[in-house]
Amino acid sequence: ITKINETTSGTSAATGKEWKKLSFLLETTEEYNNLYCFEVFGEEKVDQFTKFNRVGQDVDVDFNVKTNEQMLQMLLREWKFQE
């Protein structure tokens, strides 16, 4: 883990429920395409992540790739995180 950004929170306009998210940067040992930014969404997941993870820690992350054609962005959503 090379960087952990500040936690962002807000209220959903659609549901009125509060939300939390956090993004973090990982660097792999690969020669090319070795930086990845991941997002943790949901209060429980954010709290668990910040409790157990620190910058400089080596971790394994399983993830899915989701693209959004309208906004021209790609989101990497972690779904399994291991030390």
All heavy atoms as an XYZ file, in Angstrom:
690
protein
N       0.870     -1.173      0.000
C       0.000      0.000      0.000
C       0.906      1.221      0.000
O       1.704      1.392      0.919
C      -0.927      0.009      1.231
C      -1.819     -1.235      1.261
C      -1.759      1.288      1.254
C      -2.665     -1.371      2.513
N       0.790      2.048     -1.043
C       1.653      3.222     -1.134
C       0.979      4.500     -0.657
O       1.663      5.450     -0.287
C       2.168      3.428     -2.567
O       1.060      3.552     -3.447
C       3.025      2.265     -3.013
N      -0.349      4.540     -0.664
C      -1.057      5.738     -0.196
C      -2.483      5.359      0.195
O      -3.122      4.551     -0.479
C      -1.112      6.803     -1.288
C      -1.770      8.089     -0.838
C      -1.739      9.145     -1.922
C      -2.387     10.424     -1.395
N      -2.369     11.490     -2.391
N      -2.961      5.940      1.280
C      -4.360      5.801      1.694
C      -4.936      7.206      1.763
O      -4.443      8.053      2.518
C      -4.482      5.098      3.061
C      -3.866      3.695      3.003
C      -5.946      5.034      3.490
C      -3.788      2.988      4.347
N      -5.949      7.468      0.963
C      -6.575      8.791      0.945
C      -7.519      8.970      2.125
O      -7.902      8.017      2.789
C      -7.336      9.001     -0.368
C      -6.408      9.112     -1.545
O      -5.311      9.646     -1.454
N      -6.836      8.580     -2.672
N      -7.908     10.209      2.358
C      -8.852     10.513      3.422
C     -10.205      9.874      3.117
O     -10.597      9.751      1.957
C      -9.043     12.030      3.551
C      -7.796     12.766      4.017
C      -7.440     12.447      5.456
O      -8.365     12.316      6.291
O      -6.240     12.316      5.736
N     -10.921      9.497      4.151
C     -12.262      8.946      4.003
C     -13.216     10.048      3.553
O     -13.153     11.165      4.052
C     -12.751      8.354      5.338
O     -11.851      7.318      5.726
C     -14.155      7.801      5.225
N     -14.058      9.727      2.588
C     -15.080     10.642      2.104
C     -16.435     10.116      2.552
O     -16.670      8.908      2.537
C     -15.056     10.707      0.555
O     -13.747     11.059      0.130
C     -16.038     11.720      0.019
N     -17.327     11.022      2.942
C     -18.662     10.589      3.357
C     -19.691     11.578      2.840
O     -19.364     12.696      2.453
C     -18.748     10.473      4.876
O     -18.494     11.723      5.481
N     -20.939     11.139      2.831
C     -22.015     11.991      2.359
C     -23.351     11.316      2.570
O     -23.454     10.294      3.248
N     -24.356     11.906      1.968
C     -25.710     11.378      2.050
C     -26.236     11.160      0.644
O     -26.128     12.044     -0.208
C     -26.635     12.360      2.802
O     -26.066     12.626      4.088
C     -28.024     11.790      2.981
N     -26.806      9.996      0.394
C     -27.354      9.669     -0.914
C     -28.562     10.552     -1.208
O     -29.480     10.643     -0.397
C     -27.768      8.197     -0.960
O     -28.507      7.933     -2.128
N     -28.561     11.183     -2.374
C     -29.703     11.997     -2.776
C     -30.923     11.128     -3.055
O     -32.058     11.546     -2.844
C     -29.349     12.817     -4.022
N     -30.685      9.908     -3.515
C     -31.784      9.015     -3.878
C     -32.452      8.377     -2.666
O     -33.675      8.258     -2.617
C     -31.280      7.916     -4.820
N     -31.635      7.965     -1.673
C     -32.195      7.214     -0.534
C     -32.155      7.966      0.780
O     -32.842      7.589      1.723
C     -31.429      5.890     -0.339
O     -30.071      6.192      0.024
C     -31.464      5.036     -1.591
N     -31.333      8.991      0.864
C     -31.183      9.725      2.118
C     -30.274      9.036      3.117
O     -30.067      9.532      4.220
N     -29.708      7.889      2.745
C     -28.817      7.155      3.641
C     -27.399      7.720      3.557
O     -26.953      8.154      2.499
C     -28.789      5.670      3.289
C     -30.099      4.973      3.539
C     -29.979      3.500      3.219
C     -31.300      2.787      3.459
N     -31.201      1.361      3.146
N     -26.708      7.662      4.698
C     -25.322      8.113      4.727
C     -24.403      7.038      4.147
O     -24.696      5.858      4.236
C     -24.917      8.461      6.154
C     -25.666      9.668      6.677
C     -25.117     10.149      8.009
O     -23.970      9.797      8.345
O     -25.839     10.875      8.691
N     -23.275      7.474      3.551
C     -22.317      6.560      2.965
C     -20.903      7.020      3.293
O     -20.677      8.172      3.648
C     -22.491      6.441      1.451
C     -22.475      7.747      0.724
C     -23.552      8.515      0.385
C     -21.329      8.466      0.267
N     -23.146      9.658     -0.256
C     -21.778      9.659     -0.343
C     -19.966      8.228      0.315
C     -20.907     10.593     -0.898
C     -19.100      9.163     -0.241
C     -19.579     10.326     -0.846
N     -19.956      6.078      3.189
C     -18.534      6.337      3.389
C     -17.754      5.612      2.306
O     -18.133      4.509      1.906
C     -18.075      5.748      4.722
C     -18.066      6.644      5.887
C     -17.581      5.832      7.098
C     -16.724      6.642      7.995
N     -16.328      5.885      9.206
N     -16.662      6.219      1.846
C     -15.769      5.522      0.927
C     -14.345      5.985      1.160
O     -14.103      7.054      1.722
C     -16.183      5.712     -0.526
C     -15.957      7.093     -1.084
C     -16.342      7.150     -2.551
C     -16.098      8.543     -3.109
N     -16.370      8.600     -4.548
N     -13.418      5.146      0.719
C     -12.011      5.425      0.898
C     -11.274      4.836     -0.298
O     -11.603      3.743     -0.757
C     -11.532      4.745      2.193
C     -10.042      4.730      2.441
C      -9.741      5.512      3.704
C      -9.568      3.313      2.595
N     -10.302      5.544     -0.828
C      -9.497      4.993     -1.912
C      -8.056      4.836     -1.440
O      -7.592      5.562     -0.559
C      -9.573      5.868     -3.169
O      -9.080      7.157     -2.904
N      -7.377      3.848     -2.013
C      -5.986      3.603     -1.656
C      -5.219      3.171     -2.900
O      -5.788      2.656     -3.854
C      -5.865      2.570     -0.529
C      -6.413      1.211     -0.856
C      -5.576      0.194     -1.285
C      -7.762      0.939     -0.730
C      -6.076     -1.069     -1.568
C      -8.276     -0.317     -1.008
C      -7.429     -1.319     -1.434
N      -3.935      3.402     -2.886
C      -3.067      3.122     -4.029
C      -2.138      1.965     -3.695
O      -1.517      1.934     -2.634
C      -2.242      4.366     -4.369
C      -1.392      4.327     -5.618
C      -2.266      4.253     -6.864
C      -0.499      5.547     -5.688
N      -2.090      1.004     -4.628
C      -1.178     -0.137     -4.504
C      -0.160     -0.085     -5.624
O      -0.474      0.282     -6.750
C      -1.934     -1.457     -4.633
C      -2.926     -1.832     -3.568
C      -3.518     -3.201     -3.891
C      -2.285     -1.856     -2.210
N       1.043     -0.492     -5.319
C       2.087     -0.631     -6.337
C       2.509     -2.097     -6.372
O       2.809     -2.685     -5.332
C       3.273      0.257     -5.986
C       4.349      0.257     -7.040
C       5.441      1.273     -6.747
O       5.359      1.994     -5.748
O       6.383      1.323     -7.544
N       2.506     -2.671     -7.566
C       2.905     -4.073     -7.720
C       4.381     -4.156     -8.083
O       5.034     -3.136     -8.329
C       2.077     -4.775     -8.807
O       2.460     -4.254    -10.089
C       0.586     -4.584     -8.591
N       4.877     -5.362     -8.180
C       6.271     -5.573     -8.565
C       6.438     -5.729    -10.074
O       7.543     -5.950    -10.552
C       6.839     -6.825     -7.860
O       6.018     -7.949     -8.195
C       6.868     -6.641     -6.351
N       5.334     -5.598    -10.822
C       5.406     -5.709    -12.287
C       6.173     -4.522    -12.871
O       6.174     -3.434    -12.311
C       4.003     -5.761    -12.885
C       3.170     -6.923    -12.402
C       3.761     -8.268    -12.778
O       4.271     -8.410    -13.907
O       3.713     -9.180    -11.930
N       6.775     -4.724    -14.038
C       7.553     -3.655    -14.670
C       6.655     -2.557    -15.233
O       6.981     -1.378    -15.136
C       8.418     -4.236    -15.793
C       9.336     -3.216    -16.424
C      10.283     -3.817    -17.456
O      10.283     -5.054    -17.647
O      11.010     -3.040    -18.084
N       5.534     -2.938    -15.833
C       4.625     -1.966    -16.441
C       3.248     -2.047    -15.778
O       2.857     -3.091    -15.260
C       4.480     -2.227    -17.948
C       5.796     -2.144    -18.679
C       6.436     -3.292    -19.115
C       6.390     -0.913    -18.907
C       7.658     -3.211    -19.774
C       7.614     -0.825    -19.563
C       8.243     -1.968    -20.002
O       9.435     -1.879    -20.641
N       2.501     -0.971    -15.871
C       1.144     -0.919    -15.298
C       1.136     -1.433    -13.862
O       0.371     -2.307    -13.499
C       0.162     -1.733    -16.150
C       0.074     -1.214    -17.558
O       0.112     -0.014    -17.778
N      -0.036     -2.110    -18.511
N       1.962     -0.848    -13.039
C       2.124     -1.380    -11.693
C       1.473     -0.534    -10.595
O       1.650     -0.818     -9.423
C       3.596     -1.592    -11.372
C       4.380     -0.309    -11.367
O       3.953      0.695    -11.910
N       5.545     -0.328    -10.755
N       0.715      0.492    -10.946
C       0.003      1.299     -9.954
C      -1.498      1.130    -10.135
O      -2.016      1.268    -11.240
C       0.363      2.781    -10.092
C       1.783      3.156     -9.704
C       2.035      4.624    -10.037
C       2.033      2.901     -8.236
N      -2.184      0.848     -9.031
C      -3.631      0.644     -9.069
C      -4.284      1.401     -7.928
O      -3.806      1.348     -6.792
C      -3.985     -0.848     -8.940
C      -3.475     -1.662    -10.092
C      -2.225     -2.255    -10.055
C      -4.252     -1.836    -11.229
C      -1.752     -3.004    -11.113
C      -3.791     -2.583    -12.306
C      -2.542     -3.156    -12.237
O      -2.072     -3.895    -13.291
N      -5.370      2.081     -8.235
C      -6.148      2.770     -7.213
C      -7.432      1.982     -6.982
O      -8.171      1.703     -7.918
C      -6.471      4.196     -7.656
S      -7.325      5.131     -6.377
N      -7.682      1.614     -5.725
C      -8.862      0.853     -5.353
C      -9.761      1.703     -4.471
O      -9.298      2.622     -3.798
C      -8.478     -0.415     -4.590
C      -7.800     -1.438     -5.433
C      -6.428     -1.431     -5.593
C      -8.549     -2.412     -6.075
C      -5.799     -2.376     -6.378
C      -7.935     -3.365     -6.865
C      -6.557     -3.338     -7.014
N     -11.041      1.365     -4.462
C     -12.018      2.074     -3.640
C     -12.724      1.076     -2.726
O     -13.168      0.028     -3.179
C     -13.040      2.756     -4.545
C     -14.048      3.587     -3.812
C     -14.987      4.274     -4.779
O     -14.660      5.385     -5.221
O     -16.032      3.683     -5.104
N     -12.799      1.424     -1.447
C     -13.552      0.646     -0.469
C     -14.809      1.450     -0.174
O     -14.731      2.632      0.161
C     -12.737      0.444      0.826
C     -13.533     -0.331      1.845
C     -11.425     -0.240      0.527
N     -15.987      0.821     -0.338
C     -17.250      1.552     -0.167
C     -18.093      0.897      0.920
O     -18.233     -0.315      0.962
C     -18.038      1.567     -1.484
C     -19.211      2.494     -1.458
C     -19.061      3.835     -1.744
C     -20.462      2.025     -1.109
C     -20.136      4.694     -1.712
C     -21.553      2.872     -1.078
C     -21.387      4.215     -1.377
N     -18.632      1.714      1.791
C     -19.477      1.230      2.880
C     -18.786      1.439      4.220
O     -17.586      1.211      4.356
N     -19.548      1.880      5.207
C     -18.972      2.219      6.506
C     -18.216      1.059      7.147
O     -17.095      1.224      7.632
C     -20.078      2.705      7.452
C     -19.545      3.190      8.777
C     -20.604      3.850      9.634
O     -21.788      3.870      9.249
O     -20.227      4.330     10.706
N     -18.805     -0.127      7.132
C     -18.161     -1.274      7.766
C     -16.848     -1.632      7.076
O     -15.834     -1.876      7.738
C     -19.100     -2.483      7.750
C     -18.541     -3.680      8.487
C     -19.507     -4.857      8.514
O     -20.731     -4.657      8.447
O     -19.003     -5.987      8.588
N     -16.838     -1.640      5.739
C     -15.616     -1.973      5.000
C     -14.528     -0.919      5.204
O     -13.357     -1.247      5.359
C     -15.915     -2.128      3.512
C     -16.650     -3.399      3.177
C     -16.822     -3.533      1.683
C     -17.535     -4.817      1.334
N     -17.668     -4.987     -0.118
N     -14.919      0.353      5.198
C     -13.947      1.432      5.425
C     -13.345      1.314      6.823
O     -12.132      1.407      7.005
C     -14.602      2.816      5.218
C     -13.682      3.934      5.700
C     -14.955      3.027      3.749
N     -14.188      1.090      7.821
C     -13.701      0.967      9.194
C     -12.764     -0.222      9.343
O     -11.719     -0.116      9.995
C     -14.873      0.842     10.169
C     -15.676      2.132     10.284
O     -15.193      3.196      9.833
O     -16.805      2.078     10.822
N     -13.102     -1.363      8.737
C     -12.234     -2.547      8.791
C     -10.897     -2.279      8.091
O      -9.843     -2.663      8.582
C     -12.931     -3.760      8.157
C     -14.037     -4.320      8.990
C     -13.517     -4.980     10.259
O     -12.464     -5.586     10.276
N     -14.269     -4.848     11.335
N     -10.962     -1.621      6.936
C      -9.739     -1.329      6.189
C      -8.811     -0.437      7.008
O      -7.621     -0.720      7.139
C     -10.063     -0.661      4.849
C      -8.832     -0.367      4.039
C      -8.343     -1.307      3.153
C      -8.156      0.829      4.175
C      -7.187     -1.055      2.422
C      -7.007      1.092      3.452
C      -6.528      0.146      2.569
N      -9.336      0.656      7.552
C      -8.484      1.597      8.296
C      -7.970      0.996      9.600
O      -6.903      1.372     10.077
C      -9.219      2.917      8.574
O     -10.429      2.651      9.284
C      -9.533      3.660      7.294
N      -8.699      0.060     10.159
C      -8.277     -0.587     11.400
C      -7.074     -1.506     11.186
O      -6.177     -1.570     12.033
C      -9.445     -1.385     11.983
C      -9.158     -2.056     13.305
C     -10.397     -2.766     13.823
C     -10.128     -3.470     15.139
N     -11.319     -4.164     15.649
N      -7.032     -2.208     10.056
C      -6.038     -3.258      9.863
C      -4.956     -2.959      8.825
O      -4.046     -3.761      8.655
C      -6.727     -4.571      9.476
C      -7.588     -5.115     10.578
C      -8.959     -5.099     10.465
C      -7.019     -5.633     11.731
C      -9.765     -5.597     11.480
C      -7.804     -6.127     12.757
C      -9.184     -6.110     12.630
N      -5.013     -1.855      8.094
C      -4.072     -1.611      7.005
C      -3.348     -0.285      7.156
O      -3.931      0.699      7.601
C      -4.797     -1.656      5.660
C      -5.381     -3.030      5.413
O      -4.650     -3.961      5.106
N      -6.678     -3.169      5.589
N      -2.076     -0.278      6.732
C      -1.226      0.902      6.830
C      -0.386      1.044      5.562
O      -0.105      0.067      4.873
C      -0.272      0.788      8.024
C      -0.971      0.629      9.364
C      -1.565      1.959      9.810
N      -2.283      1.820     11.069
C      -3.607      1.809     11.186
N      -4.370      1.896     10.128
N      -4.189      1.717     12.346
N       0.074      2.264      5.290
C       0.986      2.520      4.174
C       2.261      1.718      4.412
O       2.761      1.643      5.538
C       1.293      4.027      4.059
C       2.408      4.283      3.048
C       0.048      4.797      3.663
N       2.762      1.088      3.359
C       3.964      0.275      3.429
C       3.694     -1.205      3.622
O       4.591     -2.027      3.476
N       2.466     -1.551      3.925
C       2.092     -2.943      4.158
C       1.962     -3.693      2.831
O       1.466     -3.158      1.853
C       0.762     -2.967      4.901
C       0.287     -4.311      5.332
C      -0.986     -4.191      6.175
O      -1.512     -3.117      6.393
N      -1.473     -5.324      6.617
N       2.430     -4.950      2.790
C       2.250     -5.814      1.623
C       0.931     -6.556      1.762
O       0.646     -7.139      2.814
C       3.382     -6.838      1.514
C       4.693     -6.212      1.095
O       4.665     -5.152      0.451
O       5.750     -6.793      1.415
N       0.111     -6.524      0.713
C      -1.209     -7.156      0.738
C      -1.508     -7.806     -0.608
O      -0.890     -7.479     -1.616
C      -2.330     -6.132      1.061
C      -2.182     -5.572      2.456
C      -2.354     -5.012      0.037
N      -2.468     -8.722     -0.616
C      -3.033     -9.299     -1.837
C      -4.467     -8.831     -1.942
O      -5.204     -8.871     -0.957
C      -3.018    -10.831     -1.783
C      -1.621    -11.402     -1.887
O      -0.801    -10.825     -2.616
O      -1.352    -12.424     -1.228
N      -4.881     -8.394     -3.129
C      -6.236     -7.912     -3.340
C      -6.846     -8.632     -4.534
O      -6.254     -8.650     -5.609
C      -6.267     -6.385     -3.612
C      -7.671     -5.905     -3.871
C      -5.639     -5.622     -2.457
N      -8.005     -9.257     -4.353
C      -8.790     -9.781     -5.467
C      -9.785     -8.695     -5.838
O     -10.364     -8.054     -4.958
C      -9.536    -11.055     -5.057
C      -8.590    -12.211     -4.792
O      -7.515    -12.248     -5.420
O      -8.922    -13.066     -3.962
N     -10.002     -8.481     -7.141
C     -10.878     -7.379     -7.536
C     -11.621     -7.676     -8.825
O     -11.244     -8.559     -9.591
C     -10.082     -6.080     -7.686
C      -8.997     -6.135     -8.731
C      -9.254     -5.727    -10.025
C      -7.733     -6.581     -8.409
C      -8.262     -5.764    -10.989
C      -6.725     -6.623     -9.360
C      -6.998     -6.209    -10.648
N     -12.687     -6.911     -9.058
C     -13.457     -6.929    -10.300
C     -13.272     -5.578    -10.977
O     -13.119     -4.561    -10.312
C     -14.953     -7.125    -10.024
C     -15.244     -8.487     -9.469
O     -14.523     -9.438     -9.711
N     -16.308     -8.590     -8.709
N     -13.326     -5.559    -12.293
C     -13.237     -4.314    -13.049
C     -14.628     -3.955    -13.546
O     -15.324     -4.788    -14.117
C     -12.274     -4.456    -14.252
C     -12.250     -3.176    -15.068
C     -10.884     -4.835    -13.773
N     -15.038     -2.713    -13.313
C     -16.340     -2.225    -13.763
C     -16.117     -0.944    -14.548
O     -15.430     -0.039    -14.085
C     -17.238     -1.937    -12.557
C     -18.596     -1.387    -12.936
C     -19.412     -1.086    -11.694
C     -20.739     -0.489    -12.079
N     -21.515     -0.090    -10.902
N     -16.662     -0.882    -15.745
C     -16.520      0.329    -16.544
C     -17.856      1.039    -16.664
O     -18.916      0.433    -16.587
C     -16.002      0.025    -17.963
O     -16.920     -0.863    -18.601
C     -14.631     -0.606    -17.914
N     -17.780      2.335    -16.843
C     -18.960      3.165    -17.010
C     -18.775      3.954    -18.297
O     -18.035      4.925    -18.341
C     -19.114      4.107    -15.811
C     -20.383      4.911    -15.885
O     -20.869      5.234    -16.961
N     -20.919      5.247    -14.730
N     -19.438      3.521    -19.350
C     -19.242      4.112    -20.668
C     -19.667      5.576    -20.718
O     -19.039      6.391    -21.375
C     -20.038      3.314    -21.703
C     -19.659      3.613    -23.128
C     -20.333      2.671    -24.110
O     -20.710      1.561    -23.711
O     -20.480      3.067    -25.266
N     -20.721      5.944    -20.006
C     -21.207      7.324    -20.038
C     -20.201      8.287    -19.404
O     -20.011      9.394    -19.872
C     -22.553      7.457    -19.307
C     -23.714      6.794    -20.013
C     -23.757      5.286    -19.782
O     -23.180      4.779    -18.834
N     -24.412      4.569    -20.669
N     -19.559      7.876    -18.335
C     -18.648      8.778    -17.641
C     -17.190      8.532    -18.025
O     -16.293      9.205    -17.534
C     -18.823      8.635    -16.136
C     -20.218      9.007    -15.677
S     -20.409      8.844    -13.915
C     -19.612     10.334    -13.374
N     -16.963      7.553    -18.894
C     -15.618      7.223    -19.368
C     -14.658      7.007    -18.201
O     -13.592      7.604    -18.126
C     -15.091      8.310    -20.300
C     -15.902      8.530    -21.566
C     -15.350      9.695    -22.346
C     -15.920      7.283    -22.422
N     -15.050      6.156    -17.299
C     -14.178      5.849    -16.181
C     -14.186      4.365    -15.885
O     -15.098      3.655    -16.286
C     -14.588      6.626    -14.930
C     -15.938      6.208    -14.367
C     -16.315      7.034    -13.161
O     -15.668      8.018    -12.844
N     -17.359      6.644    -12.479
N     -13.166      3.919    -15.208
C     -13.083      2.531    -14.799
C     -12.916      2.504    -13.289
O     -12.097      3.231    -12.739
C     -11.884      1.842    -15.452
C     -11.740      0.402    -15.045
S     -10.417     -0.468    -15.896
C      -8.976      0.392    -15.348
N     -13.709      1.699    -12.630
C     -13.607      1.555    -11.184
C     -13.090      0.175    -10.853
O     -13.547     -0.810    -11.415
C     -14.979      1.731    -10.526
C     -15.653      3.069    -10.705
C     -17.053      3.021    -10.101
C     -14.840      4.171    -10.068
N     -12.151      0.099     -9.953
C     -11.672     -1.175     -9.442
C     -12.264     -1.328     -8.053
O     -11.951     -0.561     -7.154
C     -10.149     -1.195     -9.370
C      -9.415     -1.034    -10.690
C      -7.916     -0.972    -10.452
C      -9.740     -2.180    -11.625
N     -13.152     -2.284     -7.888
C     -13.790     -2.515     -6.595
C     -13.188     -3.758     -5.968
O     -13.268     -4.842     -6.519
C     -15.303     -2.700     -6.757
C     -16.018     -1.435     -7.157
C     -16.336     -0.611     -5.933
N     -16.814      0.701     -6.269
C     -18.084      1.056     -6.288
N     -19.011      0.189     -6.015
N     -18.417      2.290     -6.578
N     -12.576     -3.550     -4.809
C     -11.987     -4.704     -4.127
C     -13.099     -5.544     -3.541
O     -14.122     -5.033     -3.138
C     -10.982     -4.266     -3.056
C     -11.541     -3.420     -1.946
C     -12.217     -4.210     -0.850
O     -11.958     -5.408     -0.694
O     -13.033     -3.618     -0.155
N     -12.885     -6.833     -3.492
C     -13.882     -7.697     -2.886
C     -13.252     -8.728     -1.974
O     -13.928     -9.391     -1.200
C     -14.788     -8.349     -3.922
C     -14.108     -9.214     -4.916
C     -13.570     -8.820     -6.104
C     -13.890    -10.620     -4.843
N     -13.020     -9.872     -6.764
C     -13.225    -11.016     -6.013
C     -14.211    -11.605     -3.915
C     -12.848    -12.315     -6.272
C     -13.839    -12.912     -4.175
C     -13.172    -13.254     -5.344
N     -11.943     -8.846     -2.008
C     -11.264     -9.744     -1.085
C      -9.886     -9.150     -0.818
O      -9.134     -8.893     -1.737
C     -11.140    -11.138     -1.666
C     -10.592    -12.153     -0.708
C     -10.597    -13.528     -1.324
C     -10.048    -14.561     -0.350
N      -9.933    -15.863     -0.999
N      -9.604     -8.943      0.441
C      -8.390     -8.265      0.822
C      -7.660     -9.103      1.850
O      -8.250     -9.488      2.858
C      -8.764     -6.905      1.427
C      -7.647     -5.932      1.445
C      -7.379     -5.148      0.342
C      -6.863     -5.794      2.569
C      -6.341     -4.241      0.360
C      -5.830     -4.902      2.592
C      -5.572     -4.120      1.497
N      -6.388     -9.439      1.593
C      -5.628    -10.285      2.510
C      -4.252     -9.728      2.750
O      -3.634     -9.184      1.848
C      -5.475    -11.694      1.946
C      -6.765    -12.425      1.730
C      -6.533    -13.786      1.092
O      -5.427    -14.110      0.698
N      -7.592    -14.562      1.016
N      -3.788     -9.894      3.982
C      -2.434     -9.487      4.323
C      -1.465    -10.557      3.904
O      -1.771    -11.711      3.858
C      -2.353     -9.266      5.829
C      -1.075     -8.645      6.254
C      -1.071     -8.308      7.720
O      -2.146     -8.148      8.316
O       0.009     -8.230      8.264
